[in-house]
């Protein structure tokens, strides 16, 4: 269960990082979208594991 929460936290941190990159760099939309996708995948994987792993 701890690994699921860690993945969710990492996903949220990655989303914040993507937002920062998008705001701070010019012409960084591709990089921002890539980081956003990675964050969403990490968070979703954490949610999936949270439901599947025993308490």
MDTraj code that builds the backbone (N, CA, C; nanometers):
import mdtraj as md
import numpy as np

residues = "UNK UNK UNK UNK UNK UNK UNK UNK UNK UNK UNK UNK UNK UNK UNK UNK UNK UNK UNK UNK UNK UNK UNK UNK UNK UNK UNK UNK UNK UNK UNK UNK UNK UNK UNK UNK UNK UNK UNK UNK UNK UNK UNK UNK UNK UNK UNK UNK UNK UNK UNK UNK UNK UNK UNK".split()
xyz = np.array([
    [0.0816, -0.1185, 0.0000],
    [0.0000, 0.0000, 0.0000],
    [0.0867, 0.1260, 0.0000],
    [0.2025, 0.1183, 0.0654],
    [0.2917, 0.2335, 0.0701],
    [0.3437, 0.2683, -0.0694],
    [0.3735, 0.1662, -0.1490],
    [0.4235, 0.1922, -0.2842],
    [0.3182, 0.2631, -0.3684],
    [0.1915, 0.2306, -0.3460],
    [0.0837, 0.2958, -0.4202],
    [0.0774, 0.4438, -0.3851],
    [0.0872, 0.4761, -0.2577],
    [0.0842, 0.6164, -0.2146],
    [0.2067, 0.6921, -0.2662],
    [0.3213, 0.6272, -0.2659],
    [0.4431, 0.6915, -0.3167],
    [0.4279, 0.7226, -0.4652],
    [0.3718, 0.6298, -0.5418],
    [0.3497, 0.6540, -0.6848],
    [0.2519, 0.7693, -0.7066],
    [0.1492, 0.7778, -0.6249],
    [0.0538, 0.8877, -0.6367],
    [0.1203, 1.0219, -0.6066],
    [0.2025, 1.0254, -0.5028],
    [0.2735, 1.1484, -0.4688],
    [0.3701, 1.1874, -0.5798],
    [0.4434, 1.0899, -0.6325],
    [0.5351, 1.1187, -0.7432],
    [0.4604, 1.1711, -0.8658],
    [0.3431, 1.1154, -0.8920],
    [0.2619, 1.1625, -1.0037],
    [0.2201, 1.3067, -0.9855],
    [0.1803, 1.3433, -0.8643],
    [0.1391, 1.4813, -0.8379],
    [0.2572, 1.5772, -0.8441],
    [0.3722, 1.5337, -0.7959],
    [0.4929, 1.6165, -0.8045],
    [0.5303, 1.6382, -0.9511],
    [0.5182, 1.5351, -1.0306],
    [0.5504, 1.5457, -1.1731],
    [0.4549, 1.6417, -1.2439],
    [0.3287, 1.6429, -1.2039],
    [0.2327, 1.7381, -1.2609],
    [0.2724, 1.8814, -1.2275],
    [0.3154, 1.9033, -1.1049],
    [0.3639, 2.0362, -1.0665],
    [0.4876, 2.0766, -1.1441],
    [0.5746, 1.9800, -1.1662],
    [0.6958, 2.0061, -1.2446],
    [0.6596, 2.0417, -1.3893],
    [0.5636, 1.9712, -1.4450],
    [0.5184, 2.0006, -1.5814],
    [0.4611, 2.1414, -1.5901],
    [0.3832, 2.1796, -1.4899],
    [0.3271, 2.3145, -1.4874],
    [0.4375, 2.4190, -1.4803],
    [0.5364, 2.3956, -1.3966],
    [0.6487, 2.4888, -1.3844],
    [0.7236, 2.5023, -1.5169],
    [0.7503, 2.3899, -1.5823],
    [0.8202, 2.3929, -1.7117],
    [0.7378, 2.4706, -1.8133],
    [0.6080, 2.4489, -1.8152],
    [0.5211, 2.5180, -1.9099],
    [0.5174, 2.6676, -1.8887],
    [0.5250, 2.7104, -1.7638],
    [0.5213, 2.8535, -1.7335],
    [0.6566, 2.9184, -1.7552],
    [0.7638, 2.8506, -1.7188],
    [0.8958, 2.9136, -1.7158],
    [0.9729, 2.9086, -1.8476],
    [0.9387, 2.8185, -1.9363],
    [1.0156, 2.8052, -2.0606],
    [0.9285, 2.8394, -2.1809],
    [0.9882, 2.9086, -2.2750],
    [0.9192, 2.9384, -2.4001],
    [0.9251, 2.8171, -2.4927],
    [0.8191, 2.7955, -2.5678],
    [0.8114, 2.6858, -2.6651],
    [0.8401, 2.5497, -2.6021],
    [0.7816, 2.5248, -2.4861],
    [0.8066, 2.3994, -2.4147],
    [0.6806, 2.3131, -2.4058],
    [0.5874, 2.3335, -2.4975],
    [0.4602, 2.2612, -2.4901],
    [0.4809, 2.1101, -2.5007],
    [0.5683, 2.0656, -2.5897],
    [0.5925, 1.9211, -2.6046],
    [0.6485, 1.8614, -2.4762],
    [0.7448, 1.9302, -2.4174],
    [0.8048, 1.8825, -2.2930],
    [0.7017, 1.8823, -2.1804],
    [0.6205, 1.9865, -2.1755],
    [0.5167, 1.9955, -2.0737],
    [0.4159, 1.8813, -2.0881],
    [0.3727, 1.8519, -2.2083],
    [0.2764, 1.7445, -2.2309],
    [0.3362, 1.6080, -2.1975],
    [0.4641, 1.5887, -2.2289],
    [0.5307, 1.4628, -2.1954],
    [0.5350, 1.4438, -2.0445],
    [0.5754, 1.5480, -1.9720],
    [0.5817, 1.5390, -1.8268],
    [0.4428, 1.5217, -1.7663],
    [0.3441, 1.5872, -1.8247],
    [0.2064, 1.5713, -1.7798],
    [0.1604, 1.4265, -1.7958],
    [0.1908, 1.3675, -1.9102],
    [0.1545, 1.2279, -1.9347],
    [0.2214, 1.1330, -1.8371],
    [0.3487, 1.1574, -1.8077],
    [0.4212, 1.0737, -1.7116],
    [0.3574, 1.0851, -1.5732],
    [0.3221, 1.2075, -1.5346],
    [0.2577, 1.2281, -1.4047],
    [0.1239, 1.1575, -1.3949],
    [0.0451, 1.1661, -1.5002],
    [-0.0858, 1.1008, -1.5011],
    [-0.0693, 0.9488, -1.4930],
    [0.0262, 0.8949, -1.5653],
    [0.0503, 0.7502, -1.5634],
    [0.0945, 0.7044, -1.4248],
    [0.1857, 0.7794, -1.3619],
    [0.2302, 0.7424, -1.2272],
    [0.1152, 0.7457, -1.1274],
    [0.0366, 0.8522, -1.1322],
    [-0.0753, 0.8641, -1.0391],
    [-0.1779, 0.7532, -1.0619],
    [-0.2103, 0.7267, -1.1870],
    [-0.3089, 0.6235, -1.2188],
    [-0.2590, 0.4849, -1.1777],
    [-0.1329, 0.4587, -1.1988],
    [-0.0745, 0.3315, -1.1563],
    [-0.0839, 0.3174, -1.0040],
    [-0.0566, 0.4246, -0.9326],
    [-0.0697, 0.4219, -0.7874],
    [-0.2124, 0.3939, -0.7434],
    [-0.3100, 0.4570, -0.8095],
    [-0.4518, 0.4330, -0.7769],
    [-0.4907, 0.2885, -0.8056],
    [-0.4430, 0.2358, -0.9186],
    [-0.4727, 0.0979, -0.9546],
    [-0.4158, 0.0015, -0.8510],
    [-0.2890, 0.0239, -0.8123],
    [-0.2268, -0.0631, -0.7129],
    [-0.2940, -0.0514, -0.5770],
    [-0.3392, 0.0679, -0.5446],
    [-0.4063, 0.0890, -0.4162],
    [-0.5333, 0.0038, -0.4062],
    [-0.6024, -0.0095, -0.5171],
    [-0.7257, -0.0895, -0.5172],
    [-0.6969, -0.2398, -0.5222],
    [-0.5877, -0.2776, -0.5872],
    [-0.5589, -0.4204, -0.6078],
    [-0.4783, -0.4833, -0.4942],
    [-0.3900, -0.4067, -0.4293],
    [-0.3070, -0.4652, -0.3248],
    [-0.3877, -0.4836, -0.1973],
    [-0.3582, -0.5908, -0.1244],
    [-0.4298, -0.6125, 0.0026],
    [-0.3885, -0.5054, 0.1046],
    [-0.4783, -0.4783, 0.1964],
    [-0.4545, -0.3763, 0.2988],
    [-0.3388, -0.4179, 0.3826],
])
top = md.Topology()
chain = top.add_chain()
for i, resn in enumerate(residues, 1):
    res = top.add_residue(resn, chain, resSeq=i)
    for name in ("N", "CA", "C"):
        top.add_atom(name, md.element.get_by_symbol(name[0]), res)
traj = md.Trajectory(xyz[None], top)
